Amino acid sequence: MTTREKYEAIRDAYGLTDYQVAKTAGIEKSTFYTWRQKGEENPKLTMNVANMLRLAAALRVTIEEIVGDQEEEG
């Protein structure tokens, strides 16, 4: 499961939108837009470590739950 898929699963489990997560985390919505619209599977390409920590805190999970143990098809 990719980082984006993990994020989406956690977000959906809470019944949140990207806008709500971005607002709670204090991250620009454009970060999520770029990630989704440009097809980027890995948020580390569009978000720095501080933003990843904010994202994890907003979702009440550890950063490892979002980015750890990537299994990507290729």
Beta strands, then each sheet from edge to edge (+ up, - down):
end
